[in-house]
Amino acid sequence: MASSKEYLNFILDQLSELDEITVRALMGEFIIYYRGKIAGGIYDDRLLVKPVKAAISCMPTATYELPYEGAKEMLRVDEVDNREFLTGLFNAMYEELPAPKPKKKK
């Protein structure tokens, strides 16, 4: 099941106080970047984030879920209705997110 544009727009609205949130569509799902780093994504209308220490401490009871078959587990964010929580979560995670991989030269 692919994620809906409505859910994507809802999440983007919740994150609208953050600068540099970008999204890339990928096979019916959406990868969410924060200031150039992959923070998580929307998979089957679920917001999942990378399980970095900051995310785990912000959401100690969060469940680990697979975004798709064969992927690494990510943390499911249940408090998507809480804009302040989401903003704080992404800010807390930023320093621990892996740097983007350098683009290969052609």
MDAnalysis code that builds the backbone (N, CA, C; Angstrom):
import MDAnalysis as mda
import numpy as np

u = mda.Universe.empty(318, n_residues=106, atom_resindex=np.repeat(np.arange(106), 3), trajectory=True)
u.add_TopologyAttr("name", ["N", "CA", "C"] * 106)
u.add_TopologyAttr("resid", np.arange(1, 107))
u.add_TopologyAttr("resname", ["MET", "ALA", "SER", "SER", "LYS", "GLU", "TYR", "LEU", "ASN", "PHE", "ILE", "LEU", "ASP", "GLN", "LEU", "SER", "GLU", "LEU", "ASP", "GLU", "ILE", "THR", "VAL", "ARG", "ALA", "LEU", "MET", "GLY", "GLU", "PHE", "ILE", "ILE", "TYR", "TYR", "ARG", "GLY", "LYS", "ILE", "ALA", "GLY", "GLY", "ILE", "TYR", "ASP", "ASP", "ARG", "LEU", "LEU", "VAL", "LYS", "PRO", "VAL", "LYS", "ALA", "ALA", "ILE", "SER", "CYS", "MET", "PRO", "THR", "ALA", "THR", "TYR", "GLU", "LEU", "PRO", "TYR", "GLU", "GLY", "ALA", "LYS", "GLU", "MET", "LEU", "ARG", "VAL", "ASP", "GLU", "VAL", "ASP", "ASN", "ARG", "GLU", "PHE", "LEU", "THR", "GLY", "LEU", "PHE", "ASN", "ALA", "MET", "TYR", "GLU", "GLU", "LEU", "PRO", "ALA", "PRO", "LYS", "PRO", "LYS", "LYS", "LYS", "LYS"])
u.atoms.positions = np.array([
    [0.842, -1.184, 0.000],
    [0.000, 0.000, 0.000],
    [0.887, 1.247, 0.000],
    [0.661, 2.130, -0.914],
    [1.431, 3.370, -0.989],
    [0.846, 4.399, -0.018],
    [1.667, 5.345, 0.347],
    [1.220, 6.408, 1.243],
    [0.443, 7.457, 0.460],
    [-0.488, 8.106, 1.143],
    [-1.318, 9.112, 0.477],
    [-0.668, 10.488, 0.537],
    [-0.981, 11.293, -0.471],
    [-0.497, 12.681, -0.504],
    [-1.099, 13.458, 0.669],
    [-2.326, 13.099, 1.077],
    [-2.967, 13.781, 2.195],
    [-2.165, 13.589, 3.479],
    [-1.707, 12.351, 3.723],
    [-0.916, 12.082, 4.927],
    [0.424, 12.814, 4.853],
    [1.053, 12.774, 3.680],
    [2.307, 13.503, 3.482],
    [2.115, 14.983, 3.793],
    [1.069, 15.596, 3.234],
    [0.822, 17.016, 3.460],
    [0.541, 17.319, 4.924],
    [-0.154, 16.407, 5.610],
    [-0.409, 16.579, 7.045],
    [0.909, 16.599, 7.819],
    [1.791, 15.635, 7.540],
    [3.083, 15.570, 8.241],
    [3.925, 16.803, 7.917],
    [3.955, 17.203, 6.657],
    [4.722, 18.398, 6.276],
    [4.187, 19.645, 6.973],
    [2.871, 19.734, 7.132],
    [2.278, 20.852, 7.853],
    [2.709, 20.816, 9.322],
    [2.741, 19.625, 9.905],
    [3.164, 19.489, 11.303],
    [4.633, 19.895, 11.480],
    [5.439, 19.696, 10.458],
    [6.869, 20.027, 10.513],
    [7.178, 21.410, 9.936],
    [6.157, 22.194, 9.640],
    [6.342, 23.453, 8.909],
    [7.165, 24.497, 9.662],
    [7.330, 24.359, 10.976],
    [8.142, 25.322, 11.723],
    [9.635, 25.083, 11.517],
    [10.001, 23.939, 10.962],
    [11.406, 23.611, 10.724],
    [11.831, 24.108, 9.350],
    [13.042, 24.639, 9.282],
    [13.604, 25.027, 7.988],
    [14.221, 23.797, 7.338],
    [14.246, 23.813, 6.041],
    [14.956, 22.794, 5.267],
    [14.414, 21.377, 5.415],
    [13.096, 21.234, 5.481],
    [12.483, 19.916, 5.384],
    [12.197, 19.695, 3.901],
    [12.736, 18.616, 3.354],
    [12.474, 18.278, 1.964],
    [12.022, 16.824, 1.891],
    [11.388, 16.494, 0.796],
    [10.831, 15.155, 0.618],
    [11.187, 14.644, -0.757],
    [11.462, 13.357, -0.832],
    [11.685, 12.714, -2.121],
    [10.748, 11.517, -2.223],
    [9.982, 11.459, -3.286],
    [9.084, 10.327, -3.504],
    [9.903, 9.137, -3.995],
    [9.575, 7.964, -3.487],
    [10.287, 6.756, -3.871],
    [9.336, 5.567, -3.821],
    [8.950, 5.078, -4.968],
    [8.097, 3.896, -5.092],
    [6.819, 3.996, -4.242],
    [6.150, 5.131, -4.311],
    [4.884, 5.302, -3.603],
    [5.029, 5.704, -2.150],
    [6.253, 5.834, -1.685],
    [6.507, 6.258, -0.316],
    [7.304, 7.560, -0.363],
    [7.635, 8.126, 0.809],
    [8.300, 9.426, 0.839],
    [9.441, 9.419, 1.844],
    [10.625, 9.811, 1.390],
    [11.792, 9.951, 2.254],
    [11.807, 11.405, 2.745],
    [11.989, 11.596, 4.062],
    [12.007, 12.940, 4.636],
    [13.438, 13.310, 5.010],
    [13.881, 14.441, 4.475],
    [15.212, 14.975, 4.764],
    [15.065, 16.184, 5.671],
    [15.969, 16.290, 6.635],
    [16.023, 17.475, 7.475],
    [17.418, 18.061, 7.342],
    [17.482, 19.261, 6.780],
    [18.754, 19.946, 6.535],
    [19.738, 19.039, 5.809],
    [19.240, 18.359, 4.786],
    [20.084, 17.542, 3.918],
    [20.343, 16.122, 4.385],
    [19.912, 15.772, 5.589],
    [20.135, 14.417, 6.113],
    [18.817, 13.648, 6.151],
    [18.875, 12.356, 5.853],
    [17.669, 11.537, 5.917],
    [17.293, 11.341, 7.384],
    [16.094, 11.806, 7.740],
    [15.609, 11.687, 9.117],
    [14.635, 10.529, 9.252],
    [13.923, 10.234, 8.178],
    [12.919, 9.177, 8.235],
    [12.113, 9.168, 6.958],
    [10.876, 8.743, 7.092],
    [10.034, 8.703, 5.912],
    [8.608, 8.340, 6.253],
    [7.785, 8.374, 5.232],
    [6.387, 7.987, 5.359],
    [6.218, 6.708, 4.548],
    [5.819, 5.670, 5.242],
    [5.658, 4.342, 4.645],
    [4.294, 3.809, 5.054],
    [3.454, 3.492, 4.082],
    [2.101, 2.987, 4.367],
    [1.368, 3.903, 5.348],
    [1.460, 5.201, 5.116],
    [0.836, 6.213, 5.978],
    [1.257, 6.088, 7.439],
    [2.533, 5.766, 7.660],
    [3.135, 5.754, 8.995],
    [4.373, 6.632, 8.929],
    [4.578, 7.473, 9.942],
    [5.807, 8.258, 10.023],
    [6.818, 7.423, 10.794],
    [7.921, 7.078, 10.126],
    [8.997, 6.313, 10.741],
    [10.262, 7.157, 10.700],
    [11.043, 7.096, 11.797],
    [12.293, 7.854, 11.846],
    [13.446, 6.911, 12.158],
    [14.647, 7.379, 11.841],
    [15.846, 6.585, 12.125],
    [15.975, 6.396, 13.643],
    [16.379, 5.204, 14.075],
    [16.463, 4.928, 15.515],
    [17.766, 5.420, 16.152],
    [18.033, 6.711, 16.051],
    [19.215, 7.294, 16.695],
    [18.908, 7.473, 18.181],
    [19.950, 7.641, 18.990],
    [19.779, 7.722, 20.451],
    [18.773, 8.796, 20.857],
    [18.834, 9.949, 20.221],
    [17.919, 11.046, 20.580],
    [16.467, 10.654, 20.338],
    [16.202, 9.971, 19.237],
    [14.827, 9.549, 18.939],
    [14.359, 8.514, 19.958],
    [15.249, 7.591, 20.317],
    [14.900, 6.564, 21.299],
    [14.596, 7.210, 22.649],
    [15.392, 8.228, 23.044],
    [15.113, 8.846, 24.335],
    [13.871, 9.731, 24.310],
    [13.534, 10.304, 23.157],
    [12.290, 11.085, 23.041],
    [11.058, 10.182, 23.033],
    [11.231, 8.961, 22.544],
    [10.102, 8.020, 22.408],
    [10.502, 6.645, 22.963],
    [10.680, 6.533, 24.287],
    [11.180, 5.277, 24.853],
    [10.263, 4.068, 24.640],
    [8.992, 4.300, 24.390],
    [8.069, 3.173, 24.203],
    [7.694, 2.955, 22.737],
    [8.366, 3.669, 21.838],
    [8.051, 3.539, 20.408],
    [8.344, 2.128, 19.918],
    [7.555, 1.683, 18.954],
    [7.770, 0.363, 18.376],
    [8.709, 0.472, 17.184],
    [9.477, -0.599, 16.994],
    [10.343, -0.703, 15.823],
    [9.537, -1.384, 14.730],
    [9.541, -0.789, 13.549],
    [8.793, -1.353, 12.431],
    [9.636, -1.289, 11.166],
    [9.339, -2.203, 10.259],
    [10.016, -2.216, 8.958],
    [9.280, -1.278, 8.004],
    [10.000, -0.366, 7.356],
    [9.333, 0.487, 6.375],
    [8.865, -0.325, 5.160],
    [9.656, -1.332, 4.802],
    [9.319, -2.224, 3.689],
    [10.171, -3.476, 3.863],
    [9.817, -4.515, 3.170],
    [10.510, -5.804, 3.280],
    [11.993, -5.653, 2.943],
    [12.848, -6.150, 3.819],
    [14.288, -6.117, 3.581],
    [14.992, -4.868, 4.095],
    [14.237, -3.920, 4.654],
    [14.840, -2.678, 5.161],
    [15.233, -2.837, 6.624],
    [16.009, -1.872, 7.115],
    [16.342, -1.836, 8.537],
    [15.142, -1.290, 9.306],
    [15.004, -1.748, 10.556],
    [13.900, -1.269, 11.380],
    [14.055, 0.207, 11.696],
    [12.917, 0.870, 11.805],
    [12.871, 2.284, 12.160],
    [11.876, 2.448, 13.305],
    [11.880, 3.605, 13.927],
    [10.954, 3.884, 15.022],
    [9.677, 4.508, 14.485],
    [8.535, 3.980, 14.931],
    [7.254, 4.552, 14.528],
    [6.913, 5.727, 15.442],
    [6.555, 6.848, 14.840],
    [6.162, 8.039, 15.594],
    [4.642, 8.032, 15.700],
    [4.154, 7.908, 16.931],
    [2.702, 7.898, 17.140],
    [2.140, 9.290, 17.428],
    [2.978, 10.195, 17.936],
    [2.498, 11.528, 18.323],
    [2.514, 12.511, 17.143],
    [1.973, 12.089, 16.016],
    [2.010, 12.947, 14.830],
    [1.082, 14.152, 14.955],
    [0.126, 14.106, 15.883],
    [-0.784, 15.242, 16.074],
    [-0.155, 16.345, 16.905],
    [0.998, 16.077, 17.518],
    [1.652, 17.028, 18.406],
    [2.801, 17.724, 17.655],
    [2.493, 18.879, 17.107],
    [3.460, 19.640, 16.291],
    [4.724, 19.978, 17.079],
    [4.553, 20.399, 18.338],
    [5.694, 20.768, 19.176],
    [6.609, 19.561, 19.409],
    [6.006, 18.405, 19.654],
    [6.791, 17.184, 19.857],
    [7.586, 16.836, 18.602],
    [6.937, 16.880, 17.443],
    [7.617, 16.532, 16.185],
    [8.780, 17.475, 15.889],
    [8.566, 18.753, 16.098],
    [9.629, 19.730, 15.882],
    [10.812, 19.432, 16.804],
    [10.530, 19.188, 18.073],
    [11.583, 18.866, 19.038],
    [12.295, 17.570, 18.696],
    [11.542, 16.589, 18.244],
    [12.123, 15.288, 17.870],
    [13.129, 15.467, 16.735],
    [12.737, 16.140, 15.674],
    [13.623, 16.316, 14.518],
    [14.857, 17.144, 14.894],
    [14.662, 18.179, 15.725],
    [15.813, 18.981, 16.165],
    [16.761, 18.149, 17.015],
    [16.221, 17.333, 17.906],
    [17.058, 16.490, 18.768],
    [17.834, 15.461, 17.950],
    [17.225, 14.944, 16.909],
    [17.840, 13.896, 16.093],
    [18.942, 14.410, 15.174],
    [18.874, 15.655, 14.761],
    [19.704, 16.153, 13.663],
    [21.188, 15.831, 13.801],
    [21.788, 16.131, 14.932],
    [23.236, 15.932, 15.093],
    [23.643, 14.467, 14.951],
    [22.742, 13.552, 15.296],
    [23.064, 12.129, 15.256],
    [22.761, 11.468, 13.911],
    [22.090, 12.177, 13.046],
    [21.767, 11.601, 11.735],
    [23.031, 11.492, 10.900],
    [23.174, 10.386, 10.152],
    [24.365, 10.244, 9.319],
    [24.432, 11.315, 8.225],
    [25.641, 11.734, 7.941],
    [25.842, 12.714, 6.865],
    [25.465, 12.062, 5.536],
    [24.980, 12.859, 4.597],
    [24.637, 12.292, 3.295],
    [25.869, 11.707, 2.613],
    [25.657, 10.634, 1.883],
    [26.764, 10.017, 1.148],
    [27.137, 10.918, -0.019],
    [28.451, 11.035, -0.296],
    [28.841, 11.876, -1.431],
    [28.300, 11.292, -2.733],
    [27.904, 12.188, -3.615],
    [27.380, 11.746, -4.918],
    [28.529, 11.244, -5.763],
    [28.252, 10.155, -6.481],
    [29.283, 9.578, -7.369],
    [29.434, 10.458, -8.601],
    [30.687, 10.653, -8.998],
    [30.938, 11.419, -10.214],
    [30.756, 10.512, -11.413],
    [30.159, 11.072, -12.452],
    [29.903, 10.275, -13.670],
    [31.099, 10.302, -14.577],
])
